[in-house]
Amino acid sequence: MRLYKAVLKEIPENLKPLLLMNILSAVATMSLVALVSTAANEGGTGQISGRLMLMFAITVTLYHVTHIYTLVTASRDTERLIHKLRTGLFDLIRRTDLVTIEKIGHAALQGVLTQDTQILAEVLPMVVIGFQQAVMLLFLAAYLAWLSPLACLLAFGLAGLTVAIRFSRVRALRIMMKAADDAEKRVFDALTELLHGFKEIRMNRMRADDVTSTLADASRESRTSSSLLKAQWGRNYAVIEAMLFSLVGIMVFVVPLWVAGFHAVILPATIAVLFISGPVSTVSFVTPLVTKAEMALENIEQIKERLFSAAKSASSEESELLEKTPRSIALKMAELSFRDEKGHSLFKVGPLNAEFCAGEITMITGGNGSGKSTLLRMLTGLIPLDSGSLLADRLELRTGQMQDYRNQFSAIFSDFHLSRRLTSIDETDQEKISMMLERFGMKDKVSVINGTFSTIDLSSGQRKRLALIVAELEDKPIIVLDEWAADQDPYFRGIFYEELLPDLKARGKIIISVTHDDRWFHLADRMYRMHEGQIDEPDGATQI
């Protein structure tokens, strides 16, 4: 059982105290049954025992304390388990290559980190309560057997049948849960497309109709699956409640026919059965929740295995440092193929031979889909090569040097993400920041307070300017600028090409700029033109 193994592995510290408290809670419950039965008999004589009242108060207090401890501890341990699972996944994601992340998909990763972990957070405390109630049933069974073995056999036979019916329907419920979960994921995927592609959808009525229709279909399917699941839950609950009420009827109408003198214990036996009904109902309720938690853990483990297999090779990439800051980097006969799930090649880049040197501006140009962004991903080590080599100072990089190699880059990709926190900078130079904000026309829009941008709710061009400020503050030896000037107005475009790039060159940086601005091609020391995954004319390039 995945759930048991996960709890035993991740949070074993409080299992023994929880077991002890569950036993004490069960003892308290059994004592309550005995006290209530005795008090009911004495009440028939018109007398109320102060001793019984005191014992009752003590027993209720014991039950309350043990129950509270169980619930609070279970809730804390559950959140601790969720935290360990999430942080483990965070670390694996951080160490995983880009290809694996893109194959798994953002929706699947977000689903595991939010939806599946939330299911565990909701279910695990209920599972602990179910276990507590199961322990309670064992003690109540012992008490009822002491009163009447036949009554115990009949009562727990029917109770066992109730739970068995619930278990027998778990498989059907699991299938329905899986269908409802899949339908919910399709809703999430369609909603992601609606929100992420809002501009394009807003500009095209047919596309908007198609996306909203797809979203409505997914929502309708989710509604149907969830309705069937909840209806089945309702039917199961009604059957179980009816069977539990039948327990009382058995004690009152059936057992006296078979057990001579049962009338003497019919009251405590009936009270015991009434106390049994609650735990049996709870155990029956928790049973499908365990299945739900198992499914969530299965999803988490599947994603974790895929991330781990990719991160395992990546962990060896942090074992070595580069001998020195590279003065040149290059791709040599580098190839990469994009494949579908069946392994069929969709698009191939390479073989590529390209070199980028310190103190030079290298520009990369080419049409959409020509492979420019893929070349950058290969060059920066974000994607492992299918074949060929990645070089630094004309020496092939070893696997253990890859992370230190990536650490040499400041990169602003076309699909860049700008963080408000300047986490990659050891000390923020307020004077330099102020100067650069003014240079980029951002001083009246953004400030830096405690290492954080005051806002990033800006236009794409403005956010790119902030990203370039971050790159300047990082002061790495290699800078990658993927279509940086595309979203800038003519004034800042001119500053970029005529001032910033020459300044970076004068400082001896390796500058790699993807651009379509042919007016400034003359600034390039070397130019690579991409076409259908190949470099057409390596102008100014040298043999590697």
C-alpha positions in Angstrom: 0.0 0.0 0.0 1.5 3.3 -1.2 -0.1 5.3 1.5 1.3 3.2 4.4 4.8 3.1 2.8 4.8 6.9 2.3 3.7 7.6 5.9 6.2 5.0 7.3 9.0 6.5 5.2 8.4 10.2 5.5 6.9 10.7 9.0 7.6 7.7 11.3 8.3 9.7 14.4 4.8 10.0 15.8 3.4 6.6 14.8 3.9 4.9 18.2 2.4 7.9 20.2 -0.6 7.9 17.8 -1.1 4.2 18.2 -1.0 4.6 22.0 -3.5 7.5 21.9 -5.8 5.4 19.6 -5.7 2.6 22.1 -6.5 4.9 25.0 -9.3 6.5 23.0 -10.8 3.0 22.3 -10.5 2.1 26.0 -12.3 5.4 26.9 -15.1 4.6 24.4 -15.5 1.0 25.8 -15.6 2.5 29.3 -18.2 5.0 28.3 -20.5 2.2 27.0 -20.1 0.3 30.2 -20.7 3.4 32.3 -23.8 4.5 30.3 -25.2 1.0 30.6 -24.7 0.8 34.3 -26.0 4.3 34.9 -29.1 3.5 32.8 -29.8 0.4 35.0 -29.3 2.4 38.2 -31.5 5.2 36.7 -34.4 2.8 36.5 -34.3 2.6 40.3 -34.4 6.4 40.6 -30.9 6.7 42.0 -28.0 8.6 40.5 -24.5 7.5 41.5 -22.0 10.3 42.1 -19.1 7.9 41.6 -20.5 6.9 38.1 -20.8 10.6 37.2 -17.2 11.3 38.2 -16.0 8.3 36.3 -18.1 9.4 33.3 -16.5 12.9 33.4 -13.0 11.4 33.7 -13.6 9.0 30.8 -15.1 11.7 28.5 -12.0 13.9 29.3 -9.7 11.0 28.4 -11.5 10.5 25.2 -11.4 14.2 24.4 -7.7 14.5 25.1 -6.7 11.5 23.1 -9.0 12.4 20.2 -7.7 16.0 20.1 -4.1 14.7 20.2 -4.8 12.3 17.3 -6.4 14.9 15.1 -3.8 17.7 15.8 -0.9 15.3 15.4 -2.3 13.8 12.2 -2.9 17.3 10.7 0.6 18.4 11.5 2.2 15.2 10.2 0.1 15.4 7.1 1.3 18.9 6.3 4.8 17.8 7.1 4.5 14.9 4.6 3.0 17.3 2.0 5.9 19.7 2.5 8.5 16.9 2.1 6.8 15.6 -1.0 6.6 19.1 -2.5 10.2 20.2 -1.7 11.4 16.9 -3.0 9.6 17.6 -6.3 10.8 21.2 -6.4 14.4 19.9 -6.1 13.9 17.3 -8.8 12.3 19.9 -11.1 15.3 22.2 -10.5 17.8 19.5 -11.5 15.8 18.1 -14.4 16.6 19.0 -18.0 14.3 21.2 -20.1 13.2 18.4 -22.5 11.8 16.3 -19.6 9.9 19.3 -18.2 8.4 20.1 -21.5 7.4 16.4 -22.2 5.7 16.1 -18.8 4.0 19.4 -19.3 3.3 22.3 -17.0 -0.3 21.3 -16.4 0.7 17.8 -15.2 3.4 19.2 -12.9 1.0 21.8 -11.5 -1.6 19.2 -11.0 0.7 17.0 -8.9 2.0 19.9 -6.9 -1.4 21.3 -6.1 -4.3 19.0 -6.8 -2.8 15.7 -5.8 -1.0 17.0 -2.7 -4.2 18.7 -1.7 -6.1 15.4 -1.9 -3.5 13.9 0.4 -3.8 16.9 2.8 -7.6 16.3 3.0 -7.6 12.5 3.1 -4.7 11.6 5.4 -6.3 13.0 8.6 -9.5 11.1 7.7 -7.5 8.0 7.3 -6.0 8.4 10.8 -9.6 8.9 12.2 -10.6 5.8 10.3 -7.8 3.8 11.9 -8.8 5.2 15.3 -12.3 4.1 14.8 -11.1 0.6 13.6 -9.2 0.2 16.9 -12.3 1.3 18.8 -14.3 -1.4 17.0 -11.9 -4.0 18.3 -12.4 -3.0 21.9 -16.2 -2.7 21.4 -16.2 -6.2 19.9 -14.4 -7.5 23.0 -16.9 -5.8 25.2 -19.9 -7.1 23.2 -18.5 -10.6 23.1 -18.2 -10.5 26.9 -21.9 -9.6 27.1 -23.0 -12.1 24.5 -20.8 -14.1 22.0 -23.8 -14.6 19.7 -24.7 -10.9 19.8 -21.1 -10.0 19.0 -21.0 -12.5 16.1 -24.2 -11.3 14.6 -23.5 -7.6 15.0 -19.9 -7.7 13.7 -20.9 -10.2 11.0 -23.3 -7.5 9.7 -20.8 -4.8 10.3 -18.2 -6.8 8.4 -20.6 -7.3 5.6 -21.2 -3.6 5.5 -17.5 -2.8 5.1 -17.1 -5.7 2.6 -19.8 -4.2 0.4 -18.0 -0.9 0.5 -14.7 -2.6 -0.4 -16.4 -4.6 -3.2 -17.5 -1.3 -4.8 -14.0 0.3 -4.4 -12.9 -0.9 -7.8 -15.9 0.6 -9.6 -15.4 3.8 -7.6 -11.7 3.9 -8.5 -12.6 3.7 -12.2 -15.1 6.5 -11.7 -12.6 8.6 -9.7 -10.0 8.2 -12.5 -12.5 9.2 -15.1 -13.5 12.3 -13.0 -9.9 13.1 -12.4 -9.0 12.9 -16.1 -12.0 15.0 -17.0 -10.9 17.6 -14.5 -7.4 17.7 -16.0 -8.9 18.3 -19.4 -10.8 21.3 -18.0 -7.6 22.6 -16.5 -5.7 22.2 -19.8 -8.5 24.0 -21.8 -8.6 26.7 -19.2 -4.8 27.1 -19.4 -5.1 27.6 -23.2 -7.9 30.1 -22.7 -5.9 32.2 -20.2 -2.4 31.9 -21.8 -3.7 32.4 -25.3 -6.2 35.2 -24.4 -4.8 37.8 -26.8 -4.9 35.5 -29.8 -8.4 34.2 -28.8 -9.7 37.7 -28.3 -8.5 38.6 -31.8 -10.1 35.6 -33.6 -13.8 34.8 -33.2 -13.5 31.3 -34.6 -10.6 30.4 -32.3 -12.5 31.9 -29.4 -15.6 29.8 -30.2 -13.4 26.6 -30.6 -11.6 27.1 -27.3 -14.7 27.9 -25.3 -16.5 25.0 -26.9 -13.7 22.7 -26.0 -13.7 24.1 -22.5 -17.5 23.6 -22.2 -17.2 20.0 -23.5 -14.5 19.3 -21.0 -16.5 20.9 -18.2 -19.6 18.9 -19.3 -17.6 15.7 -19.2 -16.3 16.6 -15.8 -19.8 17.3 -14.6 -21.1 13.9 -15.8 -18.2 12.0 -14.3 -18.4 13.8 -11.0 -22.2 13.4 -10.9 -22.0 9.6 -11.5 -19.3 9.4 -8.8 -21.2 11.3 -6.2 -24.4 9.5 -7.0 -22.6 6.2 -6.4 -21.3 7.5 -3.1 -24.8 8.5 -2.1 -26.2 5.1 -2.9 -23.4 3.4 -1.0 -23.9 5.6 2.0 -27.7 5.0 2.0 -27.2 1.2 1.9 -24.6 1.3 4.7 -26.8 3.5 6.9 -29.7 1.1 6.4 -27.5 -1.9 7.4 -26.2 -0.1 10.5 -29.8 0.6 11.7 -30.5 -3.1 11.1 -27.8 -3.8 13.8 -30.1 -2.3 16.4 -33.0 -4.4 15.1 -30.9 -7.6 15.4 -30.1 -6.8 19.0 -33.7 -6.1 19.9 -35.7 -8.6 17.8 -33.3 -11.5 16.8 -30.8 -12.2 19.5 -33.4 -12.6 22.3 -35.0 -15.5 20.2 -31.7 -17.4 20.3 -30.1 -16.5 23.6 -31.8 -17.4 26.8 -31.5 -14.6 29.4 -30.4 -12.1 26.9 -33.0 -9.7 28.3 -30.6 -9.1 31.2 -27.9 -7.6 28.9 -30.1 -6.3 26.1 -29.7 -2.7 27.2 -25.8 -2.6 27.4 -25.7 -4.7 24.2 -28.0 -2.3 22.3 -26.0 0.7 23.6 -22.8 -1.0 22.5 -24.3 -1.5 19.0 -25.2 2.1 18.9 -21.6 3.0 19.6 -20.5 0.6 17.0 -22.6 2.2 14.2 -20.5 5.4 14.2 -17.1 3.8 13.8 -18.4 1.3 11.1 -19.9 4.2 9.2 -16.6 6.1 9.5 -14.5 3.1 8.4 -16.8 2.6 5.4 -16.6 6.3 4.5 -12.8 6.3 4.7 -12.3 3.2 2.5 -12.8 5.0 -0.9 -10.8 8.0 0.4 -7.9 5.6 0.8 -8.3 4.7 -2.9 -8.4 8.4 -3.7 -5.2 9.0 -1.8 -3.5 6.0 -3.4 -4.4 7.4 -6.9 -2.9 10.8 -5.9 0.3 9.1 -4.6 0.5 7.0 -7.8 0.4 10.3 -9.8 3.0 11.8 -7.6 5.3 8.8 -7.8 5.0 8.5 -11.6 6.0 12.1 -12.1 8.7 11.7 -9.4 10.2 8.7 -11.2 10.3 10.6 -14.5 11.9 13.6 -12.9 14.3 11.4 -10.9 15.5 9.5 -13.9 16.3 12.8 -15.7 17.7 14.5 -12.6 20.0 11.5 -11.8 22.2 12.2 -14.8 21.9 15.9 -14.1 23.2 15.5 -10.5 26.6 14.4 -12.0 26.7 17.8 -13.8 27.7 19.6 -10.6 30.7 17.6 -9.6 33.4 19.7 -11.4 34.3 23.3 -12.1 35.7 24.8 -15.2 39.4 25.4 -15.1 38.9 29.1 -16.0 36.4 31.5 -17.4 35.9 30.5 -21.0 37.1 32.8 -23.7 35.2 30.9 -26.4 32.4 28.4 -26.5 31.3 26.3 -29.5 29.1 23.6 -30.9 30.9 20.9 -32.9 28.8 18.6 -35.1 26.0 19.0 -32.6 22.6 17.4 -33.4 19.3 17.3 -31.7 16.0 15.6 -32.8 12.5 16.4 -31.5 10.5 13.2 -31.4 6.8 12.3 -30.7 5.8 9.8 -28.0 6.3 6.9 -30.5 9.9 8.0 -31.1 9.3 9.4 -34.6 11.4 12.4 -35.5 9.4 15.6 -35.9 12.2 18.1 -36.4 16.0 17.8 -36.5 18.6 20.5 -35.8 22.2 20.0 -37.0 24.8 19.0 -37.4 25.8 22.5 -36.2 29.3 24.0 -36.1 29.4 27.4 -34.5 31.9 29.3 -32.3 31.4 32.3 -30.1 34.4 34.3 -28.8 35.0 36.8 -26.1 35.2 40.4 -27.2 33.0 39.6 -30.3 29.4 40.2 -31.2 27.9 37.2 -32.8 24.5 37.5 -34.4 22.1 34.7 -35.3 19.3 35.2 -37.7 16.8 33.1 -39.6 13.1 32.7 -40.2 10.6 31.5 -37.6 11.0 27.8 -36.9 14.5 27.7 -38.4 16.1 26.4 -35.2 17.5 29.6 -33.6 16.0 29.1 -30.2 17.0 25.4 -30.2 20.5 26.4 -31.1 20.5 28.6 -28.0 19.2 25.8 -25.8 21.9 23.5 -27.1 24.6 26.1 -26.7 23.6 27.0 -23.1 23.4 23.3 -22.1 19.7 23.4 -21.4 19.1 20.5 -23.7 21.4 17.5 -23.9 22.8 16.8 -27.4 21.9 13.7 -29.3 25.4 13.7 -30.8 28.3 16.1 -31.2 30.1 18.2 -28.6 29.8 21.3 -26.6 33.2 23.1 -26.3 34.7 25.7 -24.0 38.0 27.1 -25.1 37.9 24.4 -27.8 38.0 21.6 -25.2 35.0 19.3 -24.9 33.0 19.9 -21.8 32.8 17.0 -19.4 29.5 16.0 -17.8 30.6 17.2 -14.4 31.3 20.7 -15.7 27.9 21.4 -17.2 26.4 23.2 -14.3 29.4 25.5 -13.8 29.3 26.1 -17.6 25.7 27.1 -17.4 26.6 29.4 -14.5 28.7 31.5 -16.9 25.6 32.7 -18.8 23.2 35.6 -18.4 20.3 34.9 -20.8 17.2 36.7 -21.9 15.3 34.3 -24.0 12.3 35.2 -26.2 10.0 33.5 -23.7 11.9 34.9 -20.7 10.6 35.0 -17.2 11.4 38.1 -15.0 11.5 37.6 -11.3 10.8 40.5 -8.9 13.6 39.3 -6.6 17.2 39.9 -7.6 18.2 36.5 -6.2 21.1 35.9 -8.6 23.0 39.0 -7.4 25.1 38.8 -4.2 25.0 42.6 -3.5 22.7 45.1 -5.2 24.6 48.1 -6.3 22.0 50.8 -5.8 24.0 53.5 -7.6 24.4 51.3 -10.7 20.8 50.2 -10.5 19.7 53.9 -10.4 21.9 54.8 -13.3 20.7 51.9 -15.4 17.0 52.5 -14.6 17.5 56.1 -15.8 19.4 55.0 -18.9 16.5 52.6 -19.8 13.8 55.1 -19.1 12.5 53.1 -16.1 13.4 55.3 -13.1 9.9 56.8 -12.8 8.3 53.4 -13.2 10.3 51.0 -11.1 12.5 51.1 -8.0 14.5 48.4 -6.2 13.7 48.0 -2.5 15.4 45.3 -0.5 16.6 43.5 -3.6 13.2 43.4 -5.1 11.7 45.3 -8.1 8.7 47.4 -6.9 6.7 46.1 -9.9 7.0 44.0 -13.0 3.5 44.7 -14.2 4.9 46.4 -17.3 4.9 46.0 -21.1 7.0 43.2 -22.6 9.6 45.7 -23.8 9.9 47.3 -20.4 10.3 44.0 -18.7 13.0 43.1 -21.1 14.8 46.3 -20.1 14.6 45.2 -16.5 15.9 41.7 -17.4 18.9 43.4 -19.1 19.5 45.4 -16.0 19.6 42.1 -14.0 22.0 40.6 -16.6 24.3 43.6 -16.2 24.2 43.3 -12.4 25.1 39.6 -12.7 28.1 40.6 -14.9 28.5 37.1 -16.3 31.2 36.5 -19.0 28.6 35.3 -21.6 25.4 37.0 -22.4 22.6 35.6 -24.6 20.0 38.1 -26.0 17.2 36.4 -28.0 15.3 39.0 -30.0 15.8 41.5 -27.2 15.2 44.5 -29.4 12.1 43.2 -31.0 9.7 44.8 -28.4 11.6 48.1 -28.1 10.8 51.4 -29.6 13.3 52.9 -32.1 15.1 55.0 -29.5 15.9 52.0 -27.1 16.6 49.8 -30.1 19.3 52.3 -31.2 20.7 52.4 -27.7 20.9 48.6 -27.6 22.7 48.2 -30.9 24.9 51.3 -30.9 25.8 51.6 -27.2 25.1 48.5 -25.2 26.4 45.8 -27.5 29.7 47.7 -28.2 30.0 48.4 -24.5 29.6 44.6 -23.7 32.1 43.9 -26.5 34.7 46.3 -25.1 34.4 44.6 -21.7 35.4 41.3 -23.3 32.1 39.4 -23.0 31.0 36.7 -25.3 27.9 38.3 -26.9 25.3 36.1 -28.7 22.3 38.1 -30.1 19.4 36.6 -32.1 18.1 39.4 -34.3 16.2 40.2 -37.5 17.4 43.9 -37.6 19.5 43.8 -40.8 20.3 47.5 -40.3 22.7 46.6 -37.6 24.2 43.4 -39.1 27.3 45.4 -39.8 28.0 45.5 -36.1 28.5 41.7 -36.0 31.9 40.2 -35.9 30.4 37.0 -37.1 27.0 36.0 -38.3 25.1 32.6 -38.4 22.1 32.3 -40.6 19.7 29.4 -39.7 17.5 27.6 -42.1 15.5 24.4 -41.4 17.8 23.4 -38.6 21.0 24.1 -40.4 23.5 27.0 -40.5 23.5 28.2 -44.1 26.5 30.5 -44.2 28.8 30.8 -41.2 30.0 34.3 -42.2 33.1 35.2 -40.4 33.2 31.8 -38.7 36.3 29.8 -38.2 36.8 26.1 -38.3 36.3 24.4 -34.9 
